[in-house]
Amino acid sequence: MEEYDSGRSIRRRRLLAAVCTGPVAAGCLSREERPTFALGRVEIQNRSTQPVDVVVTITRDGEERYRERRSYEAAEFGVEHPTFGGEVLAKEWFGTTDEYEISVATVDGRFEATASTADAQEKHGHPVEGDAPDGLCFSFYVMMGVWGEDELGAIRIGTTLIRQNSTHMPYADGCQVVDA
């Protein structure tokens, strides 16, 4: 699981986006190098014991396609099966090998995190022998708070490949998934 520092990561990504015109630089893809991964879903969990209001923004190839203010219930611990506030997004325009970026920020501006397709490419590379097939899907997973802590504390965004054993959650049409 890869985690990002919300403040430094945002500034770094904005700077890289402004200067990313040549070959692959840390955290961005060049115009010549198209992603081989497709966004399959976004998983969001509030793990803090306080409700949280955030703005979720998703862009595809630099165009803002989704921007919503969302409220997530507090996590409940001390029960047989802990529950988290959250949801899974699987939009009809996911599932293509484009460059996606997600940003999640608290409404009060205290916490923000951003991740992109380049993060998935960097983290997962080619997960199978040879080249990864085009359309292999990944998910952004957004974690707000830390398991059982009362305060929100941070927002972290990671990436994971969608595997056969996790297809019980929705994902975009056209996605290829990694065998369990």
SULTA-V781673 format. One record per residue. RES is the residue in one letter. PHI is phi as a letter, one per 30 degrees, with the letter a starting at -180 (999 if undefined). Layout:
RES;PHI / RES;PHI
This chain:
M;999 / E;c / E;b / Y;b / D;d / S;d / G;d / R;d / S;d / I;d / R;d / R;d / R;d / R;d / L;d / L;d / A;d / A;d / V;c / C;d / T;b / G;c / P;d / V;e / A;c / A;e / G;j / C;b / L;c / S;d / R;d / E;d / E;c / R;d / P;d / T;c / F;c / A;c / L;d / G;c / R;a / V;b / E;c / I;b / Q;b / N;c / R;c / S;d / T;c / Q;b / P;d / V;b / D;c / V;b / V;c / V;c / T;b / I;b / T;c / R;b / D;h / G;i / E;c / E;d / R;c / Y;b / R;b / E;b / R;d / R;b / S;c / Y;b / E;d / A;d / A;d / E;c / F;c / G;i / V;c / E;e / H;b / P;e / T;b / F;b / G;d / G;l / E;a / V;c / L;c / A;b / K;d / E;d / W;c / F;d / G;j / T;c / T;d / D;c / E;d / Y;c / E;b / I;b / S;b / V;b / A;b / T;d / V;d / D;d / G;i / R;d / F;b / E;a / A;b / T;b / A;b / S;b / T;e / A;e / D;d / A;d / Q;d / E;d / K;d / H;c / G;h / H;c / P;d / V;b / E;e / G;i / D;d / A;d / P;d / D;e / G;j / L;d / C;c / F;b / S;b / F;d / Y;c / V;c / M;c / M;c / G;i / V;b / W;e / G;i / E;d / D;d / E;d / L;d / G;i / A;a / I;b / R;b / I;b / G;b / T;b / T;b / L;d / I;d / R;c / Q;e / N;d / S;c / T;d / H;d / M;c / P;d / Y;a / A;d / D;d / G;i / C;d / Q;c / V;c / V;d / D;e / A;e
